[in-house]
Amino acid sequence: MTNNDILRRVRYSLDLKDAQSLALFAQGGIEIDEAQFLALLAKEEDENYHSCSNEQLLGFLDGLVLQERGPREGGPAPKAEGAEPMNNQVFKKLRVALQLKEEDILNLLALAGFIVRKPELTSLFRKPDHKHFKACGDQFLRNFLQGLALQRRHGAEPSSEQDADVTAE
């Protein structure tokens, strides 16, 4: 997944308008105007397309964390680790911003038809140098964002059959 795809999916899942999205960029310390923002949302084949940098995407997500949770008590927000894969950073920031617990994430993944066990999920949130760290793949992040969209925009809930699979661990 490209950063542009992630930005589009997060924006859709959370039903954010252009003005709200621009405000999140500003809160995250990224200054872009509306034309630049629309270029980030454009498809790759569009002549106005502009690639979303890691800094822009992480700034947007930092703004989302600040909006949803407020500033961090006791100091500035932690900076992303350079060695950590981008998908893991995105996943962590969304988890923090949306105040999701493990069960919430497992339910969102189940909504998308992607069944995962708790140990596999917790390995994504470890430090990169931990022996049980696992990089978050595109499929994992894509299914999480799909589940988030289903829940937030369509009010979907996992079936009891899926709940049984998710909580079996």
C-alpha positions in Angstrom: 0.0 0.0 0.0 1.2 3.5 -0.8 1.0 6.3 1.7 -1.6 7.9 -0.5 -3.7 4.8 -0.3 -3.4 4.8 3.5 -4.3 8.5 3.7 -7.4 8.0 1.4 -8.6 4.9 3.4 -8.2 6.6 6.8 -10.0 9.7 5.6 -12.8 7.6 4.2 -13.0 5.3 7.3 -13.3 8.3 9.7 -15.5 10.3 7.3 -13.2 13.3 7.4 -13.9 16.3 5.2 -11.2 18.3 3.4 -11.1 21.0 6.0 -10.9 18.5 8.9 -8.1 16.7 7.1 -6.1 19.9 6.5 -6.5 20.8 10.2 -5.1 17.4 11.1 -2.0 18.0 8.9 -1.6 21.4 10.6 -1.9 19.9 14.1 0.8 17.4 13.1 3.2 20.1 12.1 2.7 19.7 8.3 1.7 22.7 6.3 0.0 22.0 3.1 -2.7 23.9 1.2 -5.9 22.5 -0.3 -4.4 22.0 -3.8 -1.5 20.0 -2.4 -4.0 17.9 -0.3 -6.1 17.1 -3.3 -3.0 16.1 -5.1 -2.3 13.6 -2.3 -5.9 12.2 -2.7 -5.6 11.9 -6.5 -5.1 8.5 -8.1 -1.7 7.6 -9.5 -2.9 7.9 -13.1 -4.2 11.5 -12.5 -2.0 14.3 -13.8 -2.4 16.2 -10.4 -1.2 13.2 -8.4 1.6 13.8 -5.9 3.2 11.1 -3.8 2.5 11.4 0.0 5.8 11.3 1.9 6.3 9.3 5.2 6.7 12.7 7.0 3.3 13.9 5.6 1.4 10.7 6.5 2.9 10.5 10.0 2.2 14.2 10.5 -1.4 13.7 9.5 -1.7 10.7 12.0 0.0 12.8 14.7 -2.6 15.4 14.2 -5.3 12.7 14.5 -3.8 11.6 17.8 -3.7 15.2 19.1 -7.3 15.8 18.0 -8.6 12.6 19.6 -6.4 12.3 22.7 -5.1 15.8 23.3 -1.4 16.6 23.8 0.7 14.1 25.7 1.2 14.9 29.4 4.7 15.4 30.4 6.3 16.4 27.2 6.2 16.3 23.4 4.8 13.4 21.4 7.3 10.6 20.8 9.0 10.6 17.4 8.7 7.6 15.1 11.6 5.2 15.0 13.4 5.2 11.7 14.1 1.5 11.9 10.4 0.6 12.3 8.5 -0.3 9.1 6.0 2.3 8.0 2.9 0.1 8.3 3.7 -0.6 11.9 4.0 3.1 12.7 0.7 3.8 11.0 -1.0 1.0 12.8 0.3 2.1 16.2 -0.8 5.7 15.6 -4.3 4.7 14.6 -4.5 2.4 17.6 -3.5 5.3 19.9 -5.7 7.9 18.2 -8.8 5.7 18.2 -8.1 4.3 21.7 -8.4 0.8 20.5 -7.7 -2.2 22.7 -6.6 -5.6 21.4 -10.1 -6.9 21.4 -11.3 -3.9 19.4 -8.6 -4.5 16.8 -9.4 -8.2 16.6 -13.1 -7.4 16.0 -12.3 -4.9 13.3 -10.1 -7.4 11.5 -12.9 -10.0 11.9 -15.3 -7.6 10.3 -13.1 -7.6 7.2 -13.0 -11.4 7.3 -9.3 -11.5 8.5 -9.0 -13.7 11.6 -5.9 -13.2 13.7 -4.8 -14.5 17.1 -3.7 -12.2 19.9 0.0 -13.2 19.8 0.2 -12.3 16.1 -1.4 -8.9 16.9 0.9 -8.1 19.8 4.0 -8.9 17.8 3.2 -5.9 15.6 3.4 -3.5 18.5 6.8 -4.6 19.8 10.0 -2.6 19.3 11.8 -3.6 16.0 14.7 -5.0 17.9 12.5 -7.4 20.0 12.9 -11.0 19.0 9.2 -11.5 18.5 8.7 -8.3 16.5 6.8 -8.7 13.2 6.5 -6.2 10.4 2.9 -5.3 9.6 2.2 -6.3 6.0 0.0 -4.5 3.5 -2.7 -7.1 3.7 -2.9 -6.8 7.5 -3.2 -3.0 7.4 -5.6 -3.1 4.5 -7.9 -5.4 6.3 -7.7 -3.3 9.5 -8.7 -0.2 7.6 -11.5 -2.1 5.8 -12.9 -3.3 9.1 -12.6 0.3 10.5 -14.6 1.6 7.5 -17.2 -1.1 7.9 -17.7 -0.3 11.6 -17.5 3.5 11.4 -19.3 4.2 8.2 -21.7 1.3 8.0 -22.3 0.4 11.7 -21.3 -3.3 11.0 -20.5 -5.6 14.0 -18.8 -8.9 13.8 -21.1 -11.9 13.9 -21.2 -14.1 17.0 -19.4 -16.8 14.9 -16.5 -14.5 14.2 -16.5 -13.4 17.9 -16.0 -17.0 18.9 -13.0 -17.3 16.6 -11.4 -14.0 17.8 -11.8 -14.7 21.5 -10.8 -18.3 21.4 -7.2 -17.4 22.3 
